[in-house]
Structure formats: C-alpha cells, structure tokens
Amino acid sequence: MRKINFSAGPSALPYEVVEKMSEAMIDFEGSGVGIGEISHRSKEFLSIMEEAKSLVRELLEVPEGYSILFLHGGATLHFLMTAMNLMKKDGRAGYLNSGTWAAKAMKEASMVGEVVEVASSKADGYTYIPKGYTIPSDIDYFHCTSNNTIYGTQIKEFPECPVTYVCDMSSDIFSRRIDVSKFDLIYAGAQKNVGPAGVTLVIVRDEILGKTGRDIPYVLDYQQHIKAGSMYNTPCCMAVYMSVLNMRHLKARGGVAVAETYNREKAQMLYDEIDRNSMFRGVVTVKEDRSDMNVTFVLNEPEKYSERFAELCEEAAIREVKGHRSVGGYRVSLYNAMTKENVQVLIDVMQKLEQEK
C-alpha cells in the first residue's frame, strides 16, 4: 500500500512515473539494459538528455539565448557556482535573506566575495517575505529564493531588478508560470517538482557568463558544462530519465498553467481548514506570502494533542507531516504530484481531531 507522502523532498512522484521508472530499471526503453547500467554516451541516453532540455524549454517557454543544464551537486553546490561564475574579482553580490537556504547561499557566496544583505526577515523567524527594499545597482548580481520550504513562504510577485538576476527555484519550479526572460540564472534541485534527487536543473542566459575576470575550476564553470552538453562528468542517468518521465507527465496533463491552478486550489483547501479549525494555526504572519508548495502550521496545544494527531495520521496512511527539525510544528508539502483527494484525507484527520476534543 502506497502511503500519502507529504515529504518536503525527496517528495512524492506521480504513480505513473514511478511505475514506468521501475520498468526502465530492468529494461530501458527496449535497450536490453537498465537505466542504471546504460552508458551516458549511448544513443539511447543522448536522446533522453536532449528531450530533457527540450521539455524544459517548452514547459517554461525558455527564450533563445539560454542554455539548459542537468548537473550534479543539488542546489547547494550552485550556491557556490553562482558566485564563482558571476561575481567579479573584488565584486559584490546582493542577497534577499528570506530563509535557511537563502542564508546558506549567502554564506557560500561570502567565500568568493562581498555579500550585501539587501533585505531580511530573519529577525522575525522568516515568517514573511521582505518587500519594499531597493536592489543596489552597483552589485554584480541579485539572488533570491522563490519558495522557502522550511518556513512556508513564497515570493508571489518578483521585484524588478537592475542587475543580473539569479533565483533558486528548487521547491516551486514547474508549479506555476514564470517569465524566464526576467531572470539571468535559475537553478533548482530536482527533488520537488522536476524528478528525484540526484540532478539539478540550471537555466542560464549565455551572455552573462565568462565576465568575472577570475579563473574558475572547470567542474564549477557553467561554460564548461554547456560545452560538454551537461556531460563534463558522468550524469546521473537514472535521475535525468525520471525527470523526463515526470515532465512528460506534466505536459500530458496540460503543462505548467494547469498545474498552477490545481496547486493553488489544493493549497487553499488546506489553508481554509487551518484558519477554520480551532486546533491549529498557521505560522506565516502575512497571508499573501503563504506558500502554495509548503504549508506550515502548529497545534495550539501540542502537549495535549500532538500524540493523538500523529496516531490519526498514521491510521490514515499519512506520512511526513512533521515540520523541519529546526522549527518544529507541521509542514505539508503540496508539490505537483500531490492530489486534492489526498489533501482532503489530511483535512478529514484534522477535523476528526477537533471533533474528539
């Protein structure tokens, strides 16, 4: 029995995708070998890598002049790669500090050059998205994080940016429409809406690269990865292929626009229940900043009801609703693969807890 998986990542994937992947582990599209065994230089896998890039370009309407990469290291490695590829010698970069991952990105960049904190919600526990700030025009780039998985906040309207624009979209890419042309570099760990852990998607405007005046180790140089077609080192073939299966599934269901509407509806279902139910309360202080991907909330009386809530979730085959270890409470992740029906199961559990009070 497959359980209802609200994990923040690695997260739930569509059953159809998992089923096809299980077949490919034995025989990858009639090649006679499994996807975990096939050469990344084989004609079969080369066609998959090209399809992966093509699907990203189609689903996100990526303009000409951008390269699409599938690389290693998770988004965490790209905290450093972004700075090494974009920050000039003796340069500066600006960061929006909206959560743990933004803070980690700042820390990595500070090893390359000066980091300017343009705005921050840290003092208030990252419970909202900073607004009304001015992005300096004398920095090499500005970096923001579109969705904060730990705290349940999301940038709903991106600010205008006078410099090179970088965004970590790990936890909400493919969940809503974006204007890629507003950004110069987008990176995203796959394990939310793209595919499984093991690959990172990068979308980069070609003309911004090669201008730092610094020597960059080849393995950290986006230009080298572009030249090598995402194969400077051996790619994780399994993760790339499963990402293709997932993007095919997204396309077949109507693409990003359809996913965006569905995601907003199922998030609203859960937020409505949190606001209504006397047992719970949300933790994001500005409702307009509530994430459609990661819903965070707490019990009003955890010492009395947390054990029972856990029992009810287990009885309903629900797993991974605990909040991040750094903040506690509860976190429910509603990535593309999550259905309204499964969200309703959780709502029923929340209502049953209230009825038992």
PyMOL commands that set and color helices and strands:
alter all, ss='L'
color gray80, all
select helices_A, chain A and resi 15-24+43-59+74-86+100-109+122-124+180-182+206-208+218-220+222-227+237-252+255-276+287-289+302-315+340-356
alter helices_A, ss='H'
color red, helices_A
select strands_A, chain A and resi 4-5+66-71+92-97+114-120+141-145+147-148+153-154+164-168+185-189+200-205+280-282+294-299+318-319+330-333
alter strands_A, ss='S'
color yellow, strands_A
deselect
rebuild
show_as cartoon
